[in-house]
Amino acid sequence: MLQKVAVVIPCFNVKKHILEVIDKIGSEVNLIYVIDDKCPEATGDYVNSYCQDSRVKVIFHPTNRGVGGAVVSGYREAIAAGATIIIKIDGDGQMEPALIPKFIKPIAGDLADYVKGNRFFDLDLLASMPKLRLIGNALLSFVSKMCSGYWDIMDPTNGYTAIHASVLKMIPLHKLDKRYFFESDMLFRLNTVRAVVYDLPMAAKYGEEISHLKIGRVMLIFPCKYINRFFKRIFYNYFLRDFNIGSVELIVAIILISLGLIFGLYNWYLSIQRGIPATSGTVMLASLPIILGFQSLLAAINYDVTNVPKMPVHKIWESLE
């Protein structure tokens, strides 16, 4: 099947880099969408004035929608134009366009539905990454594994991505987070449709550009969003769309741990009120359900880890057409 490739570039204060980024995009790409997200530097007008590449189309936002909102606009345009694979890169020059063929290959080869960059693969290349960002991304990666269900990926905030259009059509684009949680939210949405995600090793490249993703903002906003996505994923995948052994193990864990805690706390309260220490039998009756419950919880986690999607969704849908 002939692949039509589109590149989406959200733009906000990247005027001095955008033309160089576009120039580096190879002939394997058919369409390029530059989204001016109410850029103070008028990047969109600058591209229209100085870029001669016929593949480029500039989309203007009358108000700032955030990086997620800008990418979604590009996604919609690419889908409408009949793109098969859609790449997302930033316009600040930190993502090397020469890697685009490598992002295309796993999807075109029916190995994955979604490809994202991973700056943690090569330990030697991590030397160029700021230490605070390295620690923060490592912690975010672990939290993202639990919330998204993709236990085999790292670097969840990496914005260099590629996705098959048929999978993108399955995702409610209007529900995707519009700001900096966009990449993590995308992983959650992909898991709900059982899409295969592939980590592509890439070098960490940092120039003089200032990151808009602040640690304080992450600490304040991301935890609530991650918790929300975690419970939604568990409900969607283990109770709404499917009911499997992992569902049973999770239910058993909740019941046993709850019973053990309630029984233990009640008897602890009685021992304080009466001034009589609880017997060893009472302690065991409280502890045993909790221990068994945690064993069931570990079994549920193990099932979740081994239940990472393996068969590309776009391949299944194409075989049915």
C-alpha positions, -999 to +999 in steps of 0.1 A: +000+000+000+013+034-010+020+056+020+012+093+021+032+110+048+024+143+065+044+163+091+027+185+117+047+213+133+031+233+161+047+267+163+050+292+192+080+314+193+101+294+169+105+319+141+143+317+140+144+279+136+113+270+115+127+275+080+157+254+088+135+226+102+113+227+071+144+226+048+157+195+065+124+175+059+131+150+031+113+139+000+096+110+018+072+135+033+043+146+010+026+172+032+038+197+059+014+215+082+028+245+101+003+255+129+007+291+141-008+288+176-013+326+179+025+329+179+037+363+192+064+362+165+039+356+137+057+325+126+030+315+102+032+348+083+070+344+082+067+309+067+042+321+041+066+350+031+099+331+030+092+294+025+090+282-011+083+245-003+051+236-021+043+209+005+038+235+032+004+247+044+001+272+073-028+269+097-035+299+119-052+298+153-070+330+163-063+322+200-036+301+216-048+265+221-016+250+235+007+224+219-019+197+221-046+219+204-021+229+177-012+192+170-048+182+168-055+209+142-027+195+121-039+159+126-074+169+113-059+186+082-037+156+075-065+131+079-087+152+056-059+152+030-057+115+030-024+111+049-016+075+060+012+083+084+014+115+104+046+127+120+047+154+147+079+174+153+086+207+171+097+238+153+126+247+176+152+226+159+157+201+188+141+173+168+162+161+138+140+158+107+166+133+092+151+107+116+116+109+100+123+078+078+131+058+109+098+069+125+079+059+094+094+024+090+079+006+120+044+018+110+048+011+073+062-023+081+031-032+102+052-034+134+035-006+153+006+019+153+025+047+171+062+055+172+077+079+198+113+090+205+132+076+234+162+097+246+170+072+274+181+042+253+217+051+247+234+058+281+263+077+264+239+101+248+223+110+281+254+130+291+240+159+270+207+159+289+203+184+319+204+163+351+172+178+366+154+170+333+169+135+333+156+127+369+122+143+362+117+123+330+128+091+347+101+096+374+075+106+348+083+075+328+075+052+357+043+070+365+033+070+329+039+032+327+013+026+354-012+051+340-009+043+303-004+006+306+027+007+283+052-008+307+078-012+280+083+024+270+103+054+284+104+091+279+066+097+278+069+135+273+090+131+241+071+150+214+088+134+184+060+110+172+045+092+143+010+076+141-010+057+116-041+077+104-065+048+109-056+046+146-058+084+149-094+082+137-102+058+166-091+084+192-115+112+203-093+141+193-115+167+210-108+150+243-070+151+241-053+174+266-046+207+249-014+216+269+018+200+280+001+168+291-008+160+255+019+133+249+010+114+281-027+117+274-021+103+239-005+072+254-036+067+276-059+071+246-038+047+225-040+020+252-078+022+253-079+012+216-051-014+221-026+003+198+010-009+196+035+017+207+072+015+197+101+034+213+126+046+188+161+054+203+172+090+195+198+114+207+190+140+233+195+174+217+194+206+236+203+240+224+198+275+238+160+272+236+142+274+269+118+246+278+082+257+284+076+225+305+084+238+340+090+214+370+066+234+392+038+231+366+044+193+362+043+188+400+011+208+404-009+197+373+004+163+361-004+141+393-042+147+392-042+141+354-022+109+358-045+096+386-076+104+365-062+085+334-051+056+355-086+049+370-102+055+336-078+030+319-085+003+345-122+008+342-122+008+304-098-021+299-108-044+328-145-038+334-161-019+305-145-034+273-132-066+288-135-088+319-105-111+323-083-128+350-068-094+358-102-081+366-109-110+390-075-106+406-081-068+411-116-074+426-103-100+450-074-077+460-097-048+468-122-070+488-095-088+509-074-057+516-106-037+526-119-065+548-085-069+565-081-031+571-117-027+584-114-057+607-080-046+620-089-010+625-121-019+643-103-043+667-075-018+672-102+008+682-118-017+707-084-026+722-077+011+729-112+016+743-109-014+766-073-011+774-067-047+765-042-056+738-055-076+708-048-113+708-024-128+683-054-146+667-071-113+661-039-098+646-036-128+623-073-126+612-066-089+603-033-096+586-041-127+565-067-110+542-043-081+537-014-104+528-035-124+504-050-092+490-015-078+482-006-111+466-037-109+444-028-072+436+007-082+425-008-109+403-031-082+387-001-059+382+018-088+366-011-095+342-012-058+333+025-057+326+022-088+303-010-075+287+008-047+267-007-046+231+013-066+206-008-067+174-010-034+155-045-022+153-042-006+119-031-039+104-062-056+118-085-029+104-069-030+070-073-068+068-110-063+075-115-037+047 
